[in-house]
Amino acid sequence: SLVKIELESEADKLKIESEAEMEIYKVVQEALMNIIKHAKAENVEIHIGIIDEEFQVIIEDDGRGFDIENTRNGLGMSNMQSRIEKLKGKLIIDSKLGRGTSIIAEIPYKQLI
Protein backbone atom coordinates (compact mmCIF):
# COMPACT_ATOMS: atom_id res chain seq x y z
CA SER A 1 0.00 0.00 0.00
CA LEU A 2 1.15 3.52 -0.74
CA VAL A 3 2.29 5.90 1.97
CA LYS A 4 2.06 9.65 1.36
CA ILE A 5 5.16 11.41 2.68
CA GLU A 6 5.21 15.16 3.21
CA LEU A 7 8.56 16.86 3.83
CA GLU A 8 9.09 20.31 5.30
CA SER A 9 12.79 21.07 5.55
CA GLU A 10 15.16 23.95 6.20
CA ALA A 11 18.15 21.63 5.81
CA ASP A 12 19.21 23.13 2.49
CA LYS A 13 19.89 26.43 4.31
CA LEU A 14 22.00 24.80 7.02
CA LYS A 15 25.67 23.95 7.12
CA ILE A 16 25.95 20.42 8.46
CA GLU A 17 29.13 18.38 8.55
CA SER A 18 28.85 15.51 6.04
CA GLU A 19 29.37 12.64 8.49
CA ALA A 20 26.63 14.04 10.76
CA GLU A 21 24.42 14.53 7.71
CA MET A 22 24.85 10.84 6.83
CA GLU A 23 23.95 9.73 10.37
CA ILE A 24 20.78 11.86 10.30
CA TYR A 25 19.90 10.48 6.86
CA LYS A 26 20.25 6.91 8.17
CA VAL A 27 17.98 7.68 11.14
CA VAL A 28 15.28 9.04 8.81
CA GLN A 29 15.74 6.04 6.51
CA GLU A 30 15.39 3.60 9.44
CA ALA A 31 12.28 5.39 10.73
CA LEU A 32 10.66 5.27 7.29
CA MET A 33 11.49 1.56 6.93
CA ASN A 34 9.86 0.89 10.32
CA ILE A 35 6.78 2.86 9.29
CA ILE A 36 6.48 0.97 6.00
CA LYS A 37 7.07 -2.44 7.65
CA HIS A 38 5.04 -2.11 10.83
CA ALA A 39 2.82 0.97 11.11
CA LYS A 40 0.25 0.47 8.35
CA ALA A 41 0.33 4.27 8.00
CA GLU A 42 -1.25 6.23 5.18
CA ASN A 43 0.48 9.54 5.87
CA VAL A 44 3.92 10.55 7.15
CA GLU A 45 5.11 14.07 7.89
CA ILE A 46 8.80 14.90 8.22
CA HIS A 47 9.90 18.28 9.60
CA ILE A 48 13.57 19.25 9.59
CA GLY A 49 14.80 22.53 11.04
CA ILE A 50 16.29 24.43 13.95
CA ILE A 51 14.39 25.48 17.04
CA ASP A 52 16.25 27.25 19.88
CA GLU A 53 19.73 26.13 18.72
CA GLU A 54 18.48 22.53 18.47
CA PHE A 55 18.53 20.77 15.11
CA GLN A 56 15.29 18.77 15.01
CA VAL A 57 13.97 15.99 12.85
CA ILE A 58 10.35 15.15 13.58
CA ILE A 59 8.76 12.16 11.85
CA GLU A 60 5.06 11.60 12.49
CA ASP A 61 2.81 8.90 11.09
CA ASP A 62 -0.89 8.11 11.33
CA GLY A 63 -0.30 4.38 11.62
CA ARG A 64 -1.49 1.90 14.18
CA GLY A 65 1.08 2.93 16.79
CA PHE A 66 2.50 0.65 19.45
CA ASP A 67 2.73 0.33 23.21
CA ILE A 68 6.19 1.68 24.04
CA GLU A 69 6.26 0.09 27.51
CA ASN A 70 5.62 -3.42 26.18
CA THR A 71 7.57 -3.32 22.94
CA ARG A 72 11.13 -4.48 23.07
CA ASN A 73 13.52 -2.11 21.37
CA GLY A 74 14.26 -3.72 18.04
CA LEU A 75 17.54 -3.36 16.24
CA GLY A 76 16.17 -0.44 14.20
CA MET A 77 15.25 1.58 17.29
CA SER A 78 18.62 0.81 18.90
CA ASN A 79 20.46 1.89 15.74
CA MET A 80 18.55 5.18 15.60
CA GLN A 81 19.20 5.79 19.31
CA SER A 82 22.95 5.17 19.03
CA ARG A 83 23.31 7.32 15.89
CA ILE A 84 21.64 10.28 17.61
CA GLU A 85 23.61 9.76 20.83
CA LYS A 86 26.84 9.73 18.77
CA LEU A 87 25.87 13.26 17.69
CA LYS A 88 25.28 14.24 21.37
CA GLY A 89 21.54 14.39 20.79
CA LYS A 90 18.47 12.63 22.11
CA LEU A 91 15.79 10.53 20.47
CA ILE A 92 12.22 10.74 21.74
CA ILE A 93 9.64 8.20 20.63
CA ASP A 94 6.00 8.86 21.39
CA SER A 95 3.41 6.29 20.41
CA LYS A 96 0.18 4.75 21.61
CA LEU A 97 -1.80 1.91 20.10
CA GLY A 98 -4.28 3.25 17.56
CA ARG A 99 -2.77 6.75 17.52
CA GLY A 100 0.33 6.65 15.36
CA THR A 101 3.92 7.42 16.25
CA SER A 102 6.12 10.51 16.58
CA ILE A 103 9.89 10.19 16.45
CA ILE A 104 11.80 13.30 17.45
CA ALA A 105 15.57 13.64 17.15
CA GLU A 106 17.06 16.71 18.83
CA ILE A 107 20.73 17.51 18.37
CA PRO A 108 22.55 20.67 19.48
CA TYR A 109 23.16 22.47 16.18
CA LYS A 110 26.76 23.32 17.18
CA GLN A 111 27.47 19.56 17.18
CA LEU A 112 26.69 19.39 13.47
CA ILE A 113 28.80 22.19 12.00
Backbone as a ProteinNet text record, in pm:
[ID]
protein_1_A
[PRIMARY]
SLVKIELESEADKLKIESEAEMEIYKVVQEALMNIIKHAKAENVEIHIGIIDEEFQVIIEDDGRGFDIENTRNGLGMSNMQSRIEKLKGKLIIDSKLGRGTSIIAEIPYKQLI
[TERTIARY]
84	0	87.9	38	114.7	109.8	220.4	228.9	260.8	179.7	205.7	302.7	414.2	516.2	525.5	511.9	521.2	646.6	730.2	856.4	857.5	889.1	908.6	1048.1	1139.2	1279	1345.8	1427.8	1515.8	1660.1	1679.9	1814.5	1901	1841.4	1920.7	1984	1934	1989.3	2094.7	2112.3	2200.1	2333.7	2434.8	2566.7	2580.6	2581.2	2595	2712.8	2796.3	2913	2864.7	2936	2885.3	2866.9	2953.8	2937	2809.8	2785.1	2662.9	2540.7	2551.4	2441.9	2407	2507.2	2485.3	2416.6	2458.5	2395.5	2247.1	2217.4	2078.5	1998.1	2055.6	1989.7	1954.1	2048.9	2025.1	1915.6	1905.8	1798	1662.7	1654	1528.4	1494.5	1593.6	1574	1520.3	1581.1	1538.9	1395.4	1364.4	1228.5	1127.1	1158.2	1066.4	1050.6	1159.1	1149.3	1058.7	1072.5	986.3	839.8	815.1	677.5	619.8	696.8	648.5	625.1	717	707.5	599.4	584.8	504.5	381.1	382.6	282.5	147.5	147	24.9	-27	66.2	32.7	-6.8	-89.4	-124.8	-48.6	-16.7	48.3	166	273.5	391.9	429.7	460.2	510.9	650.4	742.8	880.1	909.7	952	989.6	1136	1214.6	1357.1	1387.6	1446.7	1479.5	1549.3	1563.1	1629.1	1531.2	1521	1438.8	1525.9	1544.8	1625.1	1760.8	1837.8	1972.5	1974	1858.1	1848	1809.4	1889.7	1852.5	1749.6	1635.4	1529.4	1485.4	1464.1	1397.2	1276	1158.3	1034.9	967.8	940	876.2	748.7	635.2	506.4	428.4	364.8	281	143.4	48.3	-88.9	-118.9	-15.8	-29.8	-93.5	-80	-149	-82.1	39.8	108.2	147.7	211.3	250	263.4	259.7	273.4	422.5	475.1	618.9	665.6	586.5	625.5	643.2	559.9	561.6	620.2	692.3	757	906.9	968.6	1113.2	1177	1281.9	1352.1	1416	1367	1425.6	1558	1624.1	1754.1	1743.3	1635.1	1617	1613.1	1534.6	1525.2	1660.6	1729.7	1861.8	1960.8	1956.8	2045.6	2017.9	1889.5	1854.5	1904.5	1879.1	1920.4	2071.6	2149.5	2295.2	2347.9	2287.7	2331.2	2308.8	2194.4	2163.6	2252.3	2274	2360.8	2504.5	2549.2	2683.7	2698.1	2586.8	2586.7	2553.2	2556.2	2527.9	2383.4	2294.4	2153.9	2069.8	1938.8	1847.5	1735.9	1685.9	1578.5	1458	1345.7	1221.7	1121.9	1064.1	963.8	834.2	730	599.7	499.5	437.6	340.7	240.2	120	17.8	-59.2	-102.1	-179.9	-298.1	-315.8	-427.8	-410.4	-294.3	-277.3	-158.8	-84.2	32.7	155.1	262.9	391.7	459	526.2	612.1	752.8	847.7	988.9	1055.4	1118.2	1179.9	1327.9	1412.9	1556.9	1595.2	1659.1	1706.1	1856.5	1926.6	2073.3	2116.1	2204.3	2255	2317.3	2270.5	2316.3	2467.7	2529.2	2675.6	2750.7	2685.7	2746.9	2757.9	2683	2669.1	2750.1	2811.7	2879.6	3031.9
-119.5	0	125	229.1	352.4	434.7	499.9	590.2	728.3	828	965.3	1028.5	1079.5	1141.3	1289.1	1371.8	1515.9	1563	1640	1685.8	1836.9	1887.5	2031	2045.8	2107.5	2107.2	2241.9	2278.9	2395	2349.6	2220	2163	2220.9	2258.8	2313	2447.3	2514	2643.5	2627.6	2503.8	2480	2422.3	2453.6	2394.5	2280.1	2158.6	2041.5	1959.4	1919.3	1837.6	1707.2	1660.9	1551.3	1419.6	1388.7	1264.1	1269.7	1385.4	1404.3	1396.4	1456.4	1452.8	1308.1	1224.3	1083.8	1010.3	1037.9	973.2	1011.9	1138.5	1185.6	1120.9	1113.6	1048.3	903.3	831.9	691.4	676.1	771.2	768.2	785.6	882.3	904.3	780.6	724.2	604.1	488.3	467.5	360.4	383.4	507.3	539.5	511.2	551.2	526.7	377.7	301.8	156.3	94.7	138.6	88.7	122.7	244.2	285.9	198.3	177.4	96.7	-48.3	-102.9	-243.6	-270	-178.8	-211.1	-124.7	1.4	97	91.8	41.7	46.9	191.7	284.2	426.8	463.7	566.2	622.8	751.7	823.9	954.4	965.1	1027.1	1054.5	1199.7	1270.6	1407.4	1411.5	1473.7	1490.4	1639.8	1687.1	1827.7	1831	1911.7	1925.1	2073.3	2112.6	2253.4	2276.7	2404.5	2442.8	2520.7	2477.8	2548.3	2567.3	2692.8	2724.5	2655	2670.5	2612.7	2459.9	2398.4	2252.7	2217.4	2133.2	2077.1	1968.6	1974.3	1877.2	1807.2	1677.8	1598.5	1537.8	1568.7	1514.6	1432.5	1306.3	1216	1165.3	1198.4	1159.8	1076.9	969.9	890.4	870.3	835.6	811.2	660.9	583	437.7	385.2	255.4	190.2	211.5	265.4	293	165.1	181.1	65.3	107.3	9.9	32.5	34	151.7	167.8	83.8	80.5	8.6	-140.7	-197.6	-342.4	-386.1	-297.2	-331.8	-332	-444.2	-447.6	-363.7	-294.6	-211.4	-300.7	-295.1	-372.5	-312.3	-381.3	-335.6	-197.4	-173.2	-43.9	71.3	53.7	158.3	179.9	70.3	80.9	153	121.9	189	338.7	375.8	518.1	587.3	523.6	579.1	602.4	502.2	516.7	619.3	630.2	732.1	872.5	895	1027.8	1056.2	956.3	976.3	1007.3	945.5	972.9	1121.1	1183.7	1325.8	1413.5	1354.1	1424.1	1473.3	1401.2	1439.1	1339.1	1357.3	1263.3	1226.7	1105.3	1053	1030.1	1087.5	1074.2	1001.1	894.7	820.4	824.5	873.6	886.5	808.9	709.3	629.2	568.3	548.6	474.9	392.5	276.5	190.6	268.2	259.5	325.4	473.4	530.7	675.5	717.5	625.9	664.5	686	730.4	742.5	873.7	935	1050.7	1013.6	1039.5	1018.6	1155.6	1197.6	1330.1	1313.7	1361.3	1364.1	1509.5	1536	1670.8	1665.7	1749.5	1751.4	1897.6	1928.7	2067.4	2102.7	2211.7	2246.8	2260.5	2312.4	2331.8	2199.3	2087.2	1956.4	1915.6	1983.1	1939.1	2021.9	2130.1	2219.3	2213.9
0	0	0	-60.7	-73.8	54.4	83.8	197.3	141.6	178.9	135.7	234.5	182.8	268.2	234.4	337.4	321.3	394.1	325.4	382.8	391	509.3	530.4	588.3	512.4	554.6	533.8	631.3	620.3	601.4	584	581.4	470.5	359.3	248.9	284.4	388.7	430.9	540	588	701.6	657.6	734.2	711.8	811	759.3	846.3	795.7	887.5	855.2	790.1	687.8	604	677.8	773.9	849.2	934.5	996.6	1076	985.2	867.7	770.8	734.2	717.2	682.7	797.6	921.1	1037.2	1046.2	1025.2	1030.2	917.4	798.8	685.8	720.5	782.9	816.6	922.1	1014.1	1114	1045.1	954.4	881.2	798.4	732.7	651.3	737.2	853.1	944.1	992.1	1027.9	1073.3	962.9	840.8	728.7	701.1	711.6	693.3	799.8	924.7	1031.6	1005.3	958.3	928.9	818.5	712.3	599.8	642.9	724.3	765.3	868.6	965.5	1083.3	1106.4	1063	1111.5	1039.1	916.1	834.7	823.4	809.4	800.2	658	647.6	517.8	491.6	599.2	587.3	683	633.5	715.5	691	799.9	788.9	848.1	775.3	821.9	825.8	942.2	959.5	999.4	928.7	959	972.1	1085.2	1104.1	1235.7	1270.5	1394.9	1480.8	1606.9	1704.4	1827.8	1869.1	1988.5	1989.1	1883.2	1872.5	1866.1	1858.1	1846.7	1703.2	1640.9	1511.5	1540.5	1474.6	1500.6	1373.4	1387.8	1285.2	1354.2	1301.6	1357.6	1249	1280.7	1185.4	1252.2	1191.6	1249	1148.6	1198	1109.1	1172	1086.3	1132.8	1136.3	1160.3	1161.5	1289.1	1306.2	1418.1	1553	1553.6	1678.9	1750.2	1865.3	1944.9	2090	2178.5	2321.5	2353.9	2381.3	2403.7	2522.7	2629.2	2750.6	2725.4	2638.3	2618.2	2484.5	2420.2	2293.8	2317.4	2288.9	2307.3	2197.3	2234.6	2137	2032	1911.8	1804	1761.9	1672.6	1624.4	1560.2	1486.5	1420.3	1519.2	1626.4	1728.9	1795.7	1826.6	1889.6	1798.7	1669.8	1574.1	1569.7	1563.7	1560.5	1687.1	1802.1	1930.9	1934	1893.7	1902.9	1802.8	1686	1589	1644.1	1705.9	1760.6	1881.6	1966.6	2083	2040.5	1929.7	1877.5	1841.2	1804.4	1769.5	1890.9	2011.1	2137.2	2144.5	2077.9	2079.1	2154.8	2146.5	2210.8	2113.8	2130.5	2047.4	2137.2	2098.4	2174.5	2085.1	2138.2	2062.6	2141.2	2076.3	2139.4	2054.5	2115	2040.6	2137.1	2087.2	2160.7	2058.7	2100.1	2010	1953.6	1822.7	1756.2	1731	1764.2	1751.9	1666.9	1614.1	1535.8	1622.3	1557.6	1625	1585.8	1682.8	1657.7	1701	1613.6	1644.5	1633.6	1742.2	1745.2	1778.6	1690.2	1715.4	1737.7	1851.2	1882.8	1904.5	1830.4	1837.5	1848.3	1943.6	1948.5	1811.8	1752.6	1617.6	1612.2	1718.4	1718.2	1704.5	1734.7	1718.1	1570	1486.3	1346.9	1247.6	1294.7	1200	1216.9
[MASK]
+++++++++++++++++++++++++++++++++++++++++++++++++++++++++++++++++++++++++++++++++++++++++++++++++++++++++++++++++

